[in-house]
Amino acid sequence: MNTPNLDNISRKSKIRVTDIINIIEIIKTQTPTVSELTRITNLSHGQMKRLVLLLNPKFVNYNTASPRLTLTNMGGTLLSEKSEKEPPFNLQGIQDFIRHIKSLMPVPKREYDQFYATEETVINRVKKLNGQKDLQDRKIVFLGDDDLTSLAVAYTFRACDISVLEIDTNILNVIEKVCKEHRLKINYVLWDLKKAIPKEFLHKSDTVFTDSPYTENGFDLFLRRSLEATKENGLSSHYICYGTSPLSREKSLKVQQIINQYGLFIREKTQNFNKYIKGAETVGNTSDLYILEKTPQTKLGKSKPLSKLYTWE
């Protein structure tokens, strides 16, 4: 639940709101000590102690004389409100919805490296975002969305804000049509990512998803825009797809070098996560999914040339 109090605690503790809610749930059911809570959550003892002090006394009762943590009435109210607000994750309904929107896809444009992902891939993206706690109460931006993943995410009714920056008017027309038909709320903007992120989207999002062009310059530019789009609190998640052939892994090495140059941490990398219907034969019609996090060393640095962003160039 995104309340001002929890947002402030999240920023100060550098722990995401959803994780804080989970910690409160553990305190409610297990009344652990700080040390026990550290072992359960795998957070550092110092980080957990700082969080507990921030939660005390409004949400959690804590003192050295009675080291077991208990919830206050306010803490219990947070959990009840959160439970009422969070909608069920209806996997079958989402799958049926994805099948419907995929039937509306326009002809892919080669000039934008549009290779449409399979229905299974889109549902796996939604499941991954949900499983990583990057949906509920999060502000999400899609940098390009020719696979219409934003619509599938909107259909979960979990994100508090969804935006799409897309260069192709045909894709935006489909998003607009589906949003009206199903009463979904998505902010969609016609935008060329060769230009910096619009001011109204600058450092506003918690989660970014993008399937970048499969070139070194394309990956670098889309990752840079991802960093521009997210909040400057170190709690953002960056999902970026990139395809390489098994015979040219040196391209993956270049991607790793770009990630390192920005000072980002690779939380997870899944090979061949994305599968495409056709058109991306040079990479086996698959691409890897990187999930990245900011670190204290993260910096934008100088931008690179905008030439040769797409694979056809």
C-alpha positions as CSV (number, residue, x, y, z in Angstrom):
1,M,0.0,0.0,0.0
2,N,1.5,3.3,-1.1
3,T,0.7,5.6,1.9
4,P,2.9,8.7,2.5
5,N,4.2,7.2,5.7
6,L,5.3,4.0,4.1
7,D,6.8,5.9,1.2
8,N,9.0,7.9,3.6
9,I,10.0,4.8,5.5
10,S,10.8,3.1,2.2
11,R,13.1,5.9,1.1
12,K,14.9,6.1,4.5
13,S,15.3,2.4,4.9
14,K,16.0,1.7,1.2
15,I,13.5,-1.2,1.4
16,R,10.6,-1.4,-1.0
17,V,7.0,-0.7,0.3
18,T,5.9,-4.2,-0.7
19,D,8.7,-5.8,1.2
20,I,7.9,-3.6,4.3
21,I,4.3,-4.9,4.1
22,N,5.6,-8.5,4.0
23,I,7.8,-7.8,7.0
24,I,4.8,-6.4,8.9
25,E,2.9,-9.6,8.0
26,I,5.7,-11.7,9.5
27,I,5.7,-9.6,12.7
28,K,2.0,-10.1,13.0
29,T,2.1,-13.9,12.7
30,Q,5.4,-14.8,14.3
31,T,6.3,-11.9,16.7
32,P,10.0,-12.4,15.9
33,T,13.1,-10.6,17.3
34,V,15.1,-8.4,15.0
35,S,17.7,-11.2,14.7
36,E,15.1,-13.7,13.7
37,L,13.5,-11.3,11.3
38,T,16.9,-10.8,9.7
39,R,17.3,-14.5,9.1
40,I,13.8,-14.8,7.7
41,T,14.2,-12.0,5.2
42,N,17.9,-12.2,4.3
43,L,18.3,-8.5,5.0
44,S,21.3,-7.3,6.9
45,H,21.0,-6.8,10.6
46,G,21.8,-3.1,10.4
47,Q,19.2,-2.6,7.6
48,M,16.5,-4.5,9.6
49,K,17.3,-2.6,12.8
50,R,17.0,0.7,11.0
51,L,13.6,-0.3,9.5
52,V,12.3,-1.4,12.9
53,L,13.3,1.9,14.5
54,L,11.5,3.7,11.6
55,L,8.4,1.6,12.1
56,N,8.4,2.0,15.9
57,P,6.2,3.2,17.6
58,K,3.5,3.9,15.0
59,F,3.4,0.5,13.3
60,V,5.5,-1.8,15.5
61,N,6.1,-2.1,19.3
62,Y,9.8,-2.5,20.0
63,N,12.0,-2.0,23.0
64,T,15.2,-3.6,24.4
65,A,13.4,-4.8,27.5
66,S,10.9,-6.8,25.4
67,P,12.8,-7.7,22.2
68,R,9.9,-9.6,20.4
69,L,8.2,-7.4,17.8
70,T,4.5,-6.9,17.9
71,L,2.1,-4.8,15.8
72,T,0.3,-1.7,16.9
73,N,-3.3,-1.2,15.9
74,M,-2.1,1.0,13.1
75,G,0.1,-1.8,11.8
76,G,-2.8,-4.1,11.8
77,T,-4.9,-1.6,9.9
78,L,-2.3,-1.3,7.2
79,L,-2.5,-5.1,6.6
80,S,-6.3,-5.1,6.5
81,E,-6.4,-2.2,4.0
82,K,-3.7,-3.8,1.9
83,S,-5.6,-7.1,1.8
84,E,-8.8,-5.4,0.7
85,K,-7.0,-3.4,-2.0
86,E,-4.9,-6.1,-3.7
87,P,-7.0,-7.8,-6.4
88,P,-6.7,-11.5,-7.1
89,F,-4.1,-12.6,-9.7
90,N,-6.5,-14.3,-12.2
91,L,-4.0,-16.1,-14.4
92,Q,-6.6,-17.7,-16.7
93,G,-8.4,-14.4,-17.2
94,I,-5.1,-12.7,-18.1
95,Q,-4.2,-15.4,-20.6
96,D,-7.6,-15.1,-22.3
97,F,-7.2,-11.3,-22.4
98,I,-3.7,-11.6,-23.9
99,R,-5.0,-14.0,-26.6
100,H,-7.6,-11.3,-27.5
101,I,-5.3,-8.4,-27.7
102,K,-2.7,-10.4,-29.8
103,S,-5.4,-10.7,-32.4
104,L,-5.4,-7.0,-32.8
105,M,-1.7,-6.6,-33.6
106,P,-0.8,-4.5,-36.6
107,V,1.7,-5.6,-39.2
108,P,5.2,-5.3,-37.6
109,K,7.5,-2.6,-38.9
110,R,11.0,-3.7,-39.7
111,E,12.3,-0.1,-39.4
112,Y,11.6,-0.3,-35.7
113,D,12.9,-3.8,-35.2
114,Q,9.4,-5.0,-34.3
115,F,9.5,-8.8,-33.7
116,Y,6.3,-9.7,-31.8
117,A,6.6,-11.9,-28.8
118,T,4.4,-15.0,-28.3
119,E,1.4,-15.0,-26.1
120,E,3.3,-17.3,-23.7
121,T,6.1,-14.8,-23.4
122,V,3.7,-11.9,-22.5
123,I,2.1,-13.9,-19.8
124,N,5.5,-15.0,-18.5
125,R,6.5,-11.3,-18.4
126,V,3.4,-10.5,-16.3
127,K,4.1,-13.4,-14.0
128,K,7.7,-12.4,-13.6
129,L,6.8,-8.8,-12.8
130,N,4.3,-10.0,-10.2
131,G,6.6,-12.5,-8.7
132,Q,9.4,-9.9,-8.3
133,K,6.9,-7.6,-6.6
134,D,7.3,-5.0,-9.3
135,L,3.6,-4.7,-10.1
136,Q,1.6,-4.0,-6.9
137,D,1.3,-0.3,-6.2
138,R,4.2,0.5,-8.5
139,K,4.5,3.2,-11.2
140,I,5.5,1.4,-14.4
141,V,6.7,2.8,-17.7
142,F,7.1,0.8,-20.9
143,L,9.8,2.2,-23.3
144,G,8.3,1.0,-26.5
145,D,5.5,-1.7,-26.3
146,D,5.0,-3.4,-29.7
147,D,4.1,-6.6,-27.7
148,L,1.3,-4.9,-25.8
149,T,2.7,-6.1,-22.4
150,S,1.4,-2.8,-20.9
151,L,-2.2,-3.9,-21.6
152,A,-1.6,-7.3,-20.0
153,V,-0.1,-5.5,-16.9
154,A,-3.0,-3.1,-16.8
155,Y,-5.5,-6.0,-16.8
156,T,-4.0,-7.3,-13.5
157,F,-5.3,-4.0,-11.9
158,R,-2.3,-4.0,-9.6
159,A,0.0,-1.2,-10.7
160,C,-1.0,2.3,-9.5
161,D,0.2,4.0,-12.7
162,I,1.1,2.7,-16.2
163,S,2.7,4.7,-19.0
164,V,3.9,3.9,-22.5
165,L,6.3,5.9,-24.6
166,E,6.0,4.5,-28.2
167,I,7.1,5.6,-31.6
168,D,4.6,3.7,-33.6
169,T,1.1,5.3,-33.9
170,N,-0.4,1.9,-35.0
171,I,0.6,0.4,-31.6
172,L,-0.8,3.4,-29.7
173,N,-4.1,3.1,-31.6
174,V,-4.4,-0.5,-30.4
175,I,-3.6,0.5,-26.8
176,E,-6.2,3.3,-27.0
177,K,-8.9,1.0,-28.4
178,V,-8.3,-1.8,-25.8
179,C,-8.2,0.7,-22.9
180,K,-11.6,2.1,-24.0
181,E,-13.2,-1.3,-24.4
182,H,-12.0,-2.7,-21.1
183,R,-11.8,0.5,-19.1
184,L,-8.1,0.3,-18.5
185,K,-6.0,3.3,-17.5
186,I,-2.7,3.8,-19.4
187,N,-0.9,7.0,-20.1
188,Y,0.3,6.6,-23.7
189,V,2.5,9.1,-25.5
190,L,3.9,9.2,-29.1
191,W,7.6,9.5,-28.5
192,D,10.9,8.8,-30.2
193,L,13.4,7.6,-27.5
194,K,16.2,9.2,-29.4
195,K,15.0,12.2,-27.5
196,A,15.4,12.4,-23.7
197,I,12.5,11.3,-21.5
198,P,9.7,13.9,-21.4
199,K,9.9,16.1,-18.3
200,E,6.6,14.8,-17.0
201,F,8.0,11.3,-16.9
202,L,11.5,12.1,-15.6
203,H,12.4,10.2,-12.4
204,K,8.7,9.3,-11.7
205,S,8.6,5.5,-12.2
206,D,9.4,2.5,-10.0
207,T,9.6,-0.1,-12.7
208,V,10.7,0.1,-16.4
209,F,10.1,-2.6,-19.0
210,T,11.7,-2.4,-22.5
211,D,12.6,-4.7,-25.3
212,S,15.5,-2.7,-26.8
213,P,16.9,-2.9,-30.3
214,Y,19.5,-5.7,-30.4
215,T,22.5,-3.5,-31.1
216,E,25.1,-2.1,-28.7
217,N,23.9,1.5,-29.2
218,G,20.3,0.5,-29.0
219,F,20.7,-1.3,-25.7
220,D,22.8,1.6,-24.3
221,L,20.2,4.2,-25.3
222,F,17.2,2.3,-24.0
223,L,18.9,1.5,-20.7
224,R,19.9,5.2,-20.4
225,R,16.2,6.2,-20.9
226,S,15.2,3.6,-18.3
227,L,17.5,5.3,-15.8
228,E,16.1,8.7,-16.6
229,A,12.5,7.5,-16.1
230,T,13.0,6.0,-12.6
231,K,12.9,7.6,-9.2
232,E,16.3,8.5,-7.7
233,N,15.8,6.5,-4.5
234,G,17.7,3.3,-5.5
235,L,14.5,1.2,-5.3
236,S,13.7,1.0,-9.0
237,S,13.7,-2.2,-11.2
238,H,14.8,-2.2,-14.8
239,Y,13.6,-5.0,-17.1
240,I,15.4,-5.0,-20.4
241,C,15.4,-7.6,-23.2
242,Y,18.3,-8.3,-25.5
243,G,18.9,-11.1,-28.1
244,T,22.1,-12.6,-29.2
245,S,23.1,-15.7,-31.2
246,P,24.7,-18.6,-29.2
247,L,27.6,-18.2,-31.7
248,S,28.2,-14.5,-30.9
249,R,28.3,-14.3,-27.1
250,E,30.8,-11.5,-27.4
251,K,27.7,-9.3,-27.9
252,S,26.4,-10.4,-24.5
253,L,29.8,-9.4,-23.1
254,K,29.4,-5.9,-24.5
255,V,26.0,-5.7,-22.9
256,Q,27.5,-6.6,-19.5
257,Q,30.1,-3.9,-20.0
258,I,27.4,-1.3,-20.6
259,I,25.6,-2.4,-17.5
260,N,28.8,-2.1,-15.5
261,Q,29.5,1.3,-16.9
262,Y,26.2,2.5,-15.5
263,G,27.0,1.0,-12.1
264,L,24.0,-1.3,-12.2
265,F,23.5,-4.6,-10.3
266,I,22.2,-7.6,-12.3
267,R,19.5,-9.0,-10.0
268,E,18.6,-11.7,-12.5
269,K,19.3,-12.8,-16.0
270,T,17.2,-15.4,-17.8
271,Q,18.5,-16.7,-21.1
272,N,16.0,-17.2,-23.9
273,F,13.2,-15.8,-21.7
274,N,11.4,-14.1,-24.6
275,K,10.3,-16.0,-27.6
276,Y,9.1,-14.3,-30.8
277,I,6.7,-15.5,-33.5
278,K,9.0,-14.8,-36.4
279,G,11.4,-12.2,-37.8
280,A,14.2,-12.5,-35.3
281,E,15.8,-15.6,-36.8
282,T,19.4,-14.2,-36.4
283,V,19.0,-14.6,-32.7
284,G,17.0,-17.8,-32.8
285,N,13.7,-15.9,-32.3
286,T,14.6,-15.5,-28.6
287,S,16.1,-12.9,-26.3
288,D,17.4,-12.8,-22.8
289,L,15.7,-10.9,-19.9
290,Y,17.9,-8.8,-17.6
291,I,16.5,-7.4,-14.4
292,L,18.7,-4.6,-13.1
293,E,18.9,-2.5,-10.0
294,K,20.5,0.8,-9.2
295,T,23.4,1.0,-6.8
296,P,25.2,3.9,-5.0
297,Q,27.6,3.8,-8.0
298,T,24.9,4.2,-10.6
299,K,25.5,7.2,-12.9
300,L,24.4,8.3,-16.4
301,G,27.7,9.6,-17.6
302,K,28.1,10.8,-21.2
303,S,25.6,9.7,-23.9
304,K,26.8,7.7,-26.9
305,P,26.2,8.4,-30.6
306,L,22.6,7.8,-31.7
307,S,23.6,6.2,-35.0
308,K,23.0,2.5,-35.9
309,L,20.4,1.8,-33.2
310,Y,18.5,-0.8,-35.2
311,T,19.7,-4.2,-36.6
312,W,18.9,-3.3,-40.2
313,E,21.2,-0.2,-40.2
